[in-house]
Amino acid sequence: MGTGSLIAIDVLLLYVIFGPVVLLGIYVLFDSIDPAGKPQKNASPEKDPALWTSEDVDATGFEGMGLDGSRNRL
């Protein structure tokens, strides 16, 4: 192999080995600069809008899917 290809392989290996280490170092640096410290989690978890209770359904005025406006019953 020629000198150029050996240098290219060495540079590629350096990027593969030290790339993640450098990125981790940058991440740690920015994390340490953060003035707020640890991220604050929301003390009151938000209600999942996809989960409805029967009270939620009644509060939204849902009247059922029947043609006459009545609730569907089994």
Secondary structure, DSSP 4 states (H G I P E B T S, - for coil): --HHHHHHHHHHHHHHHHHHHHHHHHHHHHHHH-TT-SPPPPSSPPPPTT---HHHHHHTT---SSTTSPPP--
